[in-house]
Amino acid sequence: FGSGAALSSFACSKLAAMAQVVNVARMFDGLVFGGFLLFVGGFGLFLVGELHKMAFATESKKKPLLQTIAAKMFPFPDNKYEFNLTHVLLFSLLIALLSMLHHPAQDIIEQQAEKQKRKREKKAKAAKGD
């Protein structure tokens, strides 16, 4: 019966390791962020649809060349803009991936802040030395 205790401790250690993968306290944050992201994605696609409607329905009669160029750039069937849940999910995923991108300007701002900090320290050190 001694091996049963060892097996039980092994199972507990496996459960403890799995518990570290999913942080239950942060699950609500993820659900709120996911819902907000789906809203932003759907609203963004809706706005693109309104822009498409404006370009094809109202402006097309005034500028036929613009309509021809736009129709070749965005070839929708029957020039109707439609999107569904799959498009919203994919667009939201694209927004999430682009949100995680590290922009080089962030590094430049950080380097400038460090240079200014070193200059201030150097001036303060020089003032103390006098």
TORKOL-4160 file (C-alpha; in steps of 0.2 Angstrom, whole numbers, padded with zeros to 4 digits, m for minus):
130
<pt num="1" X="0000" Y="0000" Z="0000"/>
<pt num="2" X="0015" Y="0011" Z="0001"/>
<pt num="3" X="0015" Y="0014" Z="m0018"/>
<pt num="4" X="m0002" Y="0021" Z="m0017"/>
<pt num="5" X="0004" Y="0036" Z="m0007"/>
<pt num="6" X="0018" Y="0038" Z="m0020"/>
<pt num="7" X="0006" Y="0038" Z="m0034"/>
<pt num="8" X="m0006" Y="0050" Z="m0025"/>
<pt num="9" X="0009" Y="0063" Z="m0022"/>
<pt num="10" X="0013" Y="0061" Z="m0041"/>
<pt num="11" X="m0004" Y="0065" Z="m0046"/>
<pt num="12" X="m0005" Y="0080" Z="m0034"/>
<pt num="13" X="0012" Y="0087" Z="m0041"/>
<pt num="14" X="0004" Y="0085" Z="m0059"/>
<pt num="15" X="m0011" Y="0094" Z="m0054"/>
<pt num="16" X="m0001" Y="0108" Z="m0046"/>
<pt num="17" X="0009" Y="0110" Z="m0062"/>
<pt num="18" X="m0007" Y="0111" Z="m0072"/>
<pt num="19" X="m0014" Y="0124" Z="m0060"/>
<pt num="20" X="0001" Y="0135" Z="m0064"/>
<pt num="21" X="m0003" Y="0135" Z="m0083"/>
<pt num="22" X="m0021" Y="0142" Z="m0081"/>
<pt num="23" X="m0022" Y="0157" Z="m0068"/>
<pt num="24" X="m0041" Y="0156" Z="m0063"/>
<pt num="25" X="m0040" Y="0174" Z="m0056"/>
<pt num="26" X="m0035" Y="0181" Z="m0073"/>
<pt num="27" X="m0049" Y="0172" Z="m0082"/>
<pt num="28" X="m0062" Y="0186" Z="m0080"/>
<pt num="29" X="m0049" Y="0198" Z="m0087"/>
<pt num="30" X="m0047" Y="0187" Z="m0103"/>
<pt num="31" X="m0066" Y="0186" Z="m0105"/>
<pt num="32" X="m0068" Y="0204" Z="m0104"/>
<pt num="33" X="m0053" Y="0207" Z="m0116"/>
<pt num="34" X="m0060" Y="0194" Z="m0128"/>
<pt num="35" X="m0077" Y="0202" Z="m0128"/>
<pt num="36" X="m0071" Y="0219" Z="m0130"/>
<pt num="37" X="m0059" Y="0213" Z="m0144"/>
<pt num="38" X="m0074" Y="0205" Z="m0153"/>
<pt num="39" X="m0084" Y="0221" Z="m0151"/>
<pt num="40" X="m0070" Y="0232" Z="m0159"/>
<pt num="41" X="m0068" Y="0219" Z="m0173"/>
<pt num="42" X="m0086" Y="0219" Z="m0177"/>
<pt num="43" X="m0088" Y="0238" Z="m0176"/>
<pt num="44" X="m0072" Y="0240" Z="m0187"/>
<pt num="45" X="m0080" Y="0229" Z="m0200"/>
<pt num="46" X="m0096" Y="0238" Z="m0199"/>
<pt num="47" X="m0087" Y="0254" Z="m0202"/>
<pt num="48" X="m0078" Y="0247" Z="m0217"/>
<pt num="49" X="m0095" Y="0242" Z="m0224"/>
<pt num="50" X="m0102" Y="0259" Z="m0221"/>
<pt num="51" X="m0087" Y="0266" Z="m0231"/>
<pt num="52" X="m0090" Y="0254" Z="m0244"/>
<pt num="53" X="m0108" Y="0258" Z="m0246"/>
<pt num="54" X="m0104" Y="0277" Z="m0246"/>
<pt num="55" X="m0091" Y="0274" Z="m0260"/>
<pt num="56" X="m0102" Y="0263" Z="m0271"/>
<pt num="57" X="m0119" Y="0269" Z="m0268"/>
<pt num="58" X="m0118" Y="0288" Z="m0266"/>
<pt num="59" X="m0101" Y="0292" Z="m0274"/>
<pt num="60" X="m0101" Y="0280" Z="m0288"/>
<pt num="61" X="m0113" Y="0291" Z="m0299"/>
<pt num="62" X="m0102" Y="0306" Z="m0297"/>
<pt num="63" X="m0086" Y="0297" Z="m0300"/>
<pt num="64" X="m0087" Y="0282" Z="m0311"/>
<pt num="65" X="m0068" Y="0280" Z="m0312"/>
<pt num="66" X="m0066" Y="0279" Z="m0293"/>
<pt num="67" X="m0080" Y="0266" Z="m0292"/>
<pt num="68" X="m0070" Y="0255" Z="m0306"/>
<pt num="69" X="m0054" Y="0257" Z="m0296"/>
<pt num="70" X="m0062" Y="0252" Z="m0280"/>
<pt num="71" X="m0072" Y="0237" Z="m0288"/>
<pt num="72" X="m0055" Y="0230" Z="m0294"/>
<pt num="73" X="m0047" Y="0233" Z="m0277"/>
<pt num="74" X="m0061" Y="0225" Z="m0267"/>
<pt num="75" X="m0069" Y="0212" Z="m0278"/>
<pt num="76" X="m0085" Y="0208" Z="m0269"/>
<pt num="77" X="m0099" Y="0198" Z="m0277"/>
<pt num="78" X="m0112" Y="0209" Z="m0285"/>
<pt num="79" X="m0102" Y="0224" Z="m0276"/>
<pt num="80" X="m0111" Y="0219" Z="m0260"/>
<pt num="81" X="m0101" Y="0221" Z="m0244"/>
<pt num="82" X="m0105" Y="0206" Z="m0232"/>
<pt num="83" X="m0096" Y="0200" Z="m0216"/>
<pt num="84" X="m0101" Y="0186" Z="m0204"/>
<pt num="85" X="m0094" Y="0179" Z="m0187"/>
<pt num="86" X="m0079" Y="0171" Z="m0196"/>
<pt num="87" X="m0074" Y="0188" Z="m0203"/>
<pt num="88" X="m0076" Y="0196" Z="m0186"/>
<pt num="89" X="m0066" Y="0182" Z="m0177"/>
<pt num="90" X="m0052" Y="0183" Z="m0190"/>
<pt num="91" X="m0051" Y="0202" Z="m0189"/>
<pt num="92" X="m0051" Y="0202" Z="m0170"/>
<pt num="93" X="m0037" Y="0189" Z="m0170"/>
<pt num="94" X="m0027" Y="0201" Z="m0182"/>
<pt num="95" X="m0030" Y="0216" Z="m0171"/>
<pt num="96" X="m0024" Y="0206" Z="m0156"/>
<pt num="97" X="m0008" Y="0200" Z="m0165"/>
<pt num="98" X="m0005" Y="0218" Z="m0170"/>
<pt num="99" X="m0008" Y="0224" Z="m0153"/>
<pt num="100" X="0006" Y="0213" Z="m0146"/>
<pt num="101" X="0019" Y="0219" Z="m0159"/>
<pt num="102" X="0034" Y="0228" Z="m0152"/>
<pt num="103" X="0036" Y="0245" Z="m0161"/>
<pt num="104" X="0054" Y="0251" Z="m0163"/>
<pt num="105" X="0049" Y="0269" Z="m0157"/>
<pt num="106" X="0047" Y="0262" Z="m0140"/>
<pt num="107" X="0065" Y="0257" Z="m0139"/>
<pt num="108" X="0070" Y="0275" Z="m0145"/>
<pt num="109" X="0060" Y="0283" Z="m0132"/>
<pt num="110" X="0067" Y="0272" Z="m0118"/>
<pt num="111" X="0085" Y="0276" Z="m0124"/>
<pt num="112" X="0081" Y="0295" Z="m0124"/>
<pt num="113" X="0075" Y="0294" Z="m0107"/>
<pt num="114" X="0090" Y="0284" Z="m0101"/>
<pt num="115" X="0102" Y="0297" Z="m0109"/>
<pt num="116" X="0092" Y="0311" Z="m0100"/>
<pt num="117" X="0093" Y="0302" Z="m0084"/>
<pt num="118" X="0112" Y="0300" Z="m0086"/>
<pt num="119" X="0115" Y="0318" Z="m0090"/>
<pt num="120" X="0105" Y="0323" Z="m0075"/>
<pt num="121" X="0115" Y="0311" Z="m0064"/>
<pt num="122" X="0131" Y="0318" Z="m0072"/>
<pt num="123" X="0126" Y="0336" Z="m0068"/>
<pt num="124" X="0121" Y="0332" Z="m0051"/>
<pt num="125" X="0138" Y="0323" Z="m0048"/>
<pt num="126" X="0148" Y="0338" Z="m0055"/>
<pt num="127" X="0138" Y="0350" Z="m0044"/>
<pt num="128" X="0142" Y="0339" Z="m0029"/>
<pt num="129" X="0160" Y="0339" Z="m0034"/>
<pt num="130" X="0162" Y="0358" Z="m0035"/>
